Amino acid sequence: MSLLAYTPSAAQRRRAAYRRRQTVRSVLVAAASTAALGTLLVLAVTGAPGWDRVRASFLDPAIARDALPAVLSGLWLNVRLLVCCAAGALLLGLLVALLRTLRGPVFFPVRALAAGYTYTFRGLPLIIVLYVLTLGVPGLRLQGMPPVLVLGGLALVLTYGGYLAEVFRAGIESIHPSQLAAARSLGLTYRQTMRHVVLPQAVRRVAPPLLNDVVALQKDVGLVSLAGPIDAVRAAQIATAQTFNYTPYILAGVLFVLLAIPLIAVTDWVTLRAARRQSGG
C-alpha cells in the first residue's frame, strides 16, 4: 500500500512565505538599526575634541603589541586561579547549604555557624577579605604559611562560597517535601535521599545562577594582583608604569572579555534550556 506524499495547501504556503518575509525583514531592520547606532557612537567618540589624546594614551597598537606577551602570561595565572577557586567555592557552598538544611535541635549549632558564615562573607567586601588574608595573616609568621597566591585564592573561595551556599540552599528548599517523604517511605536514608533525589533536581534548577556567579568570579580573580602576584592586571600595571601609557590596561580588559564570552554563552544556553523545560517546550 503506497502512501501519498503530503502537499501543503495554498493557504499554508502563503503563511510560510509570509513568515519568511517577516523574518528577513526583521533581520534587515535589526542590522540597519545596529549599524546606524554604531556609526553614531563612532562619530560621537572620534569627533570629540580630546579624541586624539585619548587614543594615544589608551589605544596605542605598538604598546599593546609589546605588552601582549607579559599580559598573556599573567592571564594564564588568572585562568588557573579561576578553575581552582570555582571548584573550591562550589564545593564549599554545597557543604554549607547542606549544613543549613539539617533538621533537628541537635544540629542548631551547626546551622548557626553556617548561617553566620554566609551572613559574614556575603556582607564583607571582597577587597577587605583579600587584604586581611594576604597582608594580615602572613604577619602571624606561622610555620607552613602558604604563599600569597594561595591566600588570595582562599579569600575568593570564602567570599563566593557564601553566595553559592545560598544559591544551593534555594535549590534544595525548592524541592517539594512530598518527594523527600516518598523517598524515605521507600527505605532511603536521609543521605541517600539527598544524593539521589534532592541534589540532582536542586543543582539542575539553580544551574543558571551558579554559572552567573562563576562569571562574576572570573572577573574578580584579577583582584589578587592587589596582593602582589603578577597576573594579567599586575602585568598591565607594570607595563603602564614603564611606558606611562594606559593601553596595557585596555589590552588586559579585552582579554578578560574574550575569556568570559564562552562561559557567558554557556550560561545563556543553560538559562534558555531551563526556561524551555519549565514552560514544557
Steps between C-alpha positions, in 0.01 A plus 500: 500500500662826388482815707418830334754778549373785715435817303435822692201702403518837330415678828779318683749594227394864523543498879846343472603755237369784718698374801817481289449855375441623855815325623713652225347841563569475874864403440551787254340753735711377794820517293419849372415637844815345651717647224340843541548501878858377467578770245358770726704376796821489296442849366420633847815352654746572218362849454563599861764774548727279712471183290856516363647522848280221635586275205872557555470428875263200492506348149862490387550187282878496543482504880225236495717275285798538733291434812308203359743219598523610863124555530427161342740333745317668786164401355604134516540546875148647513361200312660248736386698801147516359478123456626427852291769670183408310533134602576592860216752527248256351600225743503734797166652404339158463635388837375812679160469330467140619594603853240777498226257394562253781196449719471435870601695812825307535629661179418855608867594571598374154219696334595810699864476393403450136259794513763718668748413227262593219393824671861602561656430164201620299524832685878547496648670193730263314788745503497510882509119519791503257694753704439315827607160367788610275645780717379429852526121529866482381583746778432221751822333377365152547697203371365344183335824390379460140609750235309820437341361186343214696375741765349720231325200349374406846348848535316452171378154603373621837321801353336325208427192708259713702310606188494153348382349829182707483447403138533131585275539804231664287515206261481244779206669668316529167456121492151412623497325840285223353800378301705466818214318669462266204870421498505432874192277467691292245768433760761756392705660773529877532839494328372280217197725458717809468741329263256326265182709523555854626843612381468396132181703466627790710824539304313486169260772614768740622754438223446844336565708816796276587656569161430872539698500824785319326500773233525760778785301656680504166523878525590515867801270470679808367483651848774265622742740333445728799697251710796487261465196267572594138177419323361676193403813695835526678687442173296779342581726794873431463487573127306821566759613755774441244336683211273749679226379268173328599468278193611185692197539729271508196679193366449313828131599503449372145664167589275465806194561281616240247556257787149561631314467168493115489386476863232766444380316190471175698311686774252644251450158341438332836260779599305467174488122533370524857233750392385271221488204735284690748264620226466148364668584172 
